[in-house]
Amino acid sequence: MKLKFAPGHVALRVDLSEMQQLVDTGTLSSEIDLSGGIFTVIVSLVDEEMSNMAFDPGNSTIGFVYPREAAIAELAKPTRGGIGGYFDQGVFSLAIDMHDIREKARDKAPKK
């Protein structure tokens, strides 16, 4: 799982197996070890058409919520932009890492 912060955009990138785990279990989490402590990322799926992002500075946790159907569709046919939502200062998104998509496609291609 990769988390990228840019002005107006928070991007979360996962590999194919992580997206499959998210679809199968409805949740995915990762801890990022920083010099000042642990930063936790939690992604959850819900059966509603809603996306949300919240940061809890008290325990250094950022949480994302996405619609289950959107995650299933993204896993079936990955897009560059992924799925996302809006927050006060911009947008947030969840997408499958395109490097992983290309790597899997190369692995499945017939050998010459």
Residue pairs with C-beta under 8 A, 6 or more apart in sequence:
1 12
1 13
1 14
1 18
1 28
1 30
1 41
2 11
2 12
2 13
2 14
2 97
3 10
3 11
3 12
3 13
3 32
3 41
3 62
4 10
4 11
4 12
4 13
7 89
7 90
8 89
8 90
8 91
9 90
9 91
9 92
9 93
10 53
10 62
10 87
10 90
10 91
10 92
10 93
11 92
11 93
11 95
12 41
12 43
12 64
12 92
12 93
12 94
12 95
13 95
13 96
13 97
14 22
14 28
14 94
14 95
14 96
14 97
15 96
15 97
15 100
16 75
16 96
16 100
16 101
16 104
18 28
19 71
19 74
19 75
19 96
20 75
21 28
22 28
22 43
22 45
22 71
23 45
23 68
23 71
23 72
23 75
26 44
26 45
26 68
27 42
27 43
27 44
27 45
28 42
28 43
29 40
29 41
29 42
29 43
30 40
30 41
31 38
31 39
31 40
31 41
32 38
32 39
32 40
32 41
33 39
37 60
38 60
39 60
39 61
39 62
40 59
40 60
40 61
40 62
41 61
41 62
41 63
41 64
42 61
42 62
42 63
42 64
43 63
43 64
43 65
43 66
43 94
44 63
44 64
44 65
44 66
45 65
45 66
45 67
45 68
45 71
46 65
46 66
46 67
46 68
47 67
47 68
48 67
49 67
49 69
50 65
50 67
50 85
51 64
51 65
51 66
51 67
51 70
51 83
51 84
51 85
51 86
51 92
52 63
52 64
52 65
52 85
53 62
53 63
53 64
53 65
53 85
53 87
53 92
54 62
54 63
55 61
55 62
55 63
56 62
56 63
64 92
64 94
66 83
66 85
66 94
67 83
70 83
71 83
71 94
74 82
74 83
74 94
74 95
74 96
75 96
78 95
78 96
78 98
78 101
79 95
80 95
80 98
81 93
81 95
82 93
82 94
82 95
82 96
83 93
83 94
83 95
84 91
84 92
84 93
84 94
85 91
85 92
85 93
86 92
